[in-house]
Amino acid sequence: MYSKDFSKFQEEHYWLTIVAFVVVLVIEIAIICFKKVARTVPLNYICLFLFTLGMAYLVSSICSFIKNNDPDGAKTVLIAATMTLGVVVALTIYAFYTKTDFTTMGGFLFCFGMILIILGFFIGFGYSKTTYIIYSALGCIFYSLYLVYDT
């Protein structure tokens, strides 16, 4: 977010963001649809590496875009990152010590995820700082539920 040269590079080579998005999407589909991809060593590690690399570039592009178009964008990204960190630490501790079974929440999590995707699509057509913060909070809640579900 703070490197002007890298932000300029990303603006001049916007196609790299599209490539990163396609790589992330293809790897997600491959891992979800083909269980052998997710369970074959070293293919699963290669997919994880490429997914992480692509997602990191996508996040850096989003942060750069936010910084260039919103003076308070850095604060918004920092708020979302801090909320996510706090939730991960708290819920990991909770998941280790609880006796409650969360494995029956799969259907609810799928519905919640679809709602967030559709909401994100509509939010993309308008700008409101408050809406972005609320959307980030909902995403954080969704992520936390998935974290407890998986842990």
Sequence and secondary structure as in RCSB ss.txt:
>XXXX:A:sequence
MYSKDFSKFQEEHYWLTIVAFVVVLVIEIAIICFKKVARTVPLNYICLFLFTLGMAYLVSSICSFIKNNDPDGAK
TVLIAATMTLGVVVALTIYAFYTKTDFTTMGGFLFCFGMILIILGFFIGFGYSKTTYIIYSALGCIFYSLYLVYD
T
>XXXX:A:secstr
   HHHHHHHHHTTHHHHHHHHHHHHHHHHHHH HHHHHSTTHHHHHHHHHHHHHHHHHHHHHHHHHHH TTHHH
HHHHHHHHHHHHHHHHHHHHHH     GGGHHHHHHHHHHHHHHHHHHTTS  HHHHHHHHHHHHHHHHHHHHHH
 
